[in-house]
Amino acid sequence: MSWNLHYLESFINNTNLVYPGLLEVKLTHSGPARTLKVFYNFVWISVDLVPVFAIDSKLLQKYTLENIPDFSEESLLNCYLVPKPLKIELSCLVTEDSIEKVWRIHFAETEKQILKGKCALKPLIKLMKDLRDKEMWPIPSYFLKVVAFWLVKKHPHQSFWNDSKFGFLFMKFLEALETHLEAKHLGHILYPKFNLFHSLSPKTLMDLKKRVNSIIVNLSKRPVLAYKLFKVPILDHHLS
């Protein structure tokens, strides 16, 4: 990705970056990602820049379409190849000199279609990310999104995801997460056999499962905790 860095450096060095409030511009990098840092009005603003390639995903024959509710081929017209070095747990799959040259497939439009029309789903995913941060769970945000995808697979109708049932849906999400943790398997929605939990130890998965179960039990017994601890209006809804 040296060409990417070269172009960005050339832009910064050869452009008259004069703007009211703009004090400094610099470029850093980590792996394939370049971060443009702008010091504007005494506040640092960071923008991550990663080169991607858009391709017709029909050229890829390994995805599993039956897991996508209300699937339409239009959502697969484009997917993206994103540079992302392999984690050490998967490095055995490629030669040593290829580890830094691996690209990840990102089905952005397909994922948007899964979320489309599910009013409460995006706020619910955000809430789960906030809970993850509060609890310091060692799982990426994308794992929570995949749990949501499997919930949509199980409950595809838009009416299920009505905002008026947000507290109920919060509990359903926690229960689904617990199920995946207990099974020690979270399959990618398009590649169900690929376990996203592969990098987490059995002990970590068990500890997470116990903590999620504890939250579920406490909320079931005392729903008022949902609002006090997580700002979820669960008191307005039935839990079953």
ABEGO torsion letter per residue (X at the ends): XAAAAAAAAAAAAABBBBBBGBABBBBBBBEABBBBBBBBGGBBBBBBBBBBBBBBAAABAABBAAABBGBBAAAAABBBBBBBBBBAAAAAABBAAAAAABBBBBBAAAAAAAABGBAAAAAAAAAAAAAAAAAGBBBBAAAAAAAAAAAAAABABAAAABAAAAAAAAAAAAAAAAAAAAAGBBBBAABAABBAAAABBAAAAAAAAAAAAAAAAAAAABAAAAAAAAGBBAAABBAX
